Amino acid sequence: MATISVRDEATELLQGLLRANTVNPPGNETLAAELLQAYLEDAGVECELYAKVPERANLVARIPGRGGPTLALISHTDTVRADPEEWTLDPWSGELRDGEIWGRGALDMKSHVAAAAVAVATLAREGFVPAGDVIFVASADEEVGEDFGLSWLCANHPDSIRADYCVNEGGGDRLVINGRPAYLCGTAEKMSSPFILRVHGRSGHASMPGIADNALVRASRLIQRLAEYQPKTRDLPEAAAFLQLVGTNDPSELDPPLRAVVEPMLAHAISPTIIEASKQTNVIPALCTVVCDCRLLPGETQAEAEAEIRAALGEDNYDFAWVEGVGGTASPLDTPLWRAIESFVDELEPGAALAPIVNAGFTDSHFMRSAFGTVCYGFFPMRAMDSEVAAALIHSADERIPVDDLELGTRFLMHVARTLEE
């Protein structure tokens, strides 16, 4: 049988995954899981499907090792929505055009799914026996998080995915810092910790504003205070390492791309996103509800943040309530997995640095760290596509990935599996 290259194999598999519409909701990730299962079993890889409901399957594949530390390559097969009217090409075409593969999920994160599957299949065909088991997880429901995916696997099938080390999304962007190339590696992430302000006033007829106390107006003043609020900075090892690399302790001195990386690592962030007041145009509201997205640093508690936020808001007639707190986990920097990734970067681009970052957003790495104490890093190297271009395409129209970057990511995952604990 004729063989094809890793590059072509990853391209074909990614195209198939993109043509499987797994927009969440509703998900339908079983379409992708079954495609991956057929591909991997053809390469002789053990696979299992685990599903809370039949249409939302998670795939777990495994190359048995020699009893050493286990490595999980985790990914998710669901995507956000896509409006075909906004796209140049059909979002589910998987079309290869000018060296790039187009489709919803091409960057987030079916390219990583395809790369990990091809890496595992290639290693299995070669007869590779790793130091410890290499586990490939293609999970459902990362984008919405209603407990059909990795959180459910951790709680209900922990032995199927338990691992010492883990590679996930959340890094791999290439930047140039003081003339030196650097690849970002996500070693921690903020806690998603939204809160609600319920601002109280006194209702009245809208034609006579002087007789009422407009809760919406009160809320507007609080929102302005949040906009002007400068949270206290905290010292994290990721931030210290990154600032040492850029050569300054003052983020205001940095160019916008670097400042955008550094600032989320220094303090919590708040963005008012939803406001609700009167249901009628002629009624002044007695209550205005403001929902704020809030991201806390690893190690920062809600009680600490609330005290600081209340101080910024000042005395006023409002109630403060946290909605939830999910994430906020971190992994140490001095580990065998870090050194394996570092060795890949050094081979790829001698003299380039590997730079730790705290991801502003949430990833499934949190569940692995919380359930098993797994060392999790986010890394999928990108060289052909500029990091700012890629960031603008994720969850947006015309999402696509260069085949060069897809191949690079595949070879990176093979390198980690081969190198870890050598």
Buried (B, 14 or more C-beta within 10 A) or exposed (E): EEEEEBBEBBBBBBBBBBBBBBBBEEBBBBBBBBBBBEBBEEBEBEBEBBBBEEBBBBBBBBBEBEEEBBBBBBBBBBBBEBEEEEBEBBBBBBBBEEEBBBBBBBBBBBBBBBBBBBBBBBBBEEEBEBBBBBBBBBBBBBBBBBBBBBBBBBEEBEEBBBBBBBBBBBBBBBBEBEEEBBBBBBBBBBBBBBBBBBBBBEBBEBEEEEEBBBBBBBBBEBBEBBEEEEBEBBEBBBBEBBBEBBEBEEBEEBEEBBEBBBBBBBBBBBEBEEBEBBEEEEBBBBBBBBBBBBBBBBEBEBEBBBEBBEEBBEEBEBEEEBBEBBBBBBBEBEBBBBBBBBBBBEEBBEEBBBBBBBBBEBBBBBBBBBBBEBBBBBBBBBBBBBBEEBBEBEBBBBBBBBBBBBBBBBBBBBBBBBBBBE
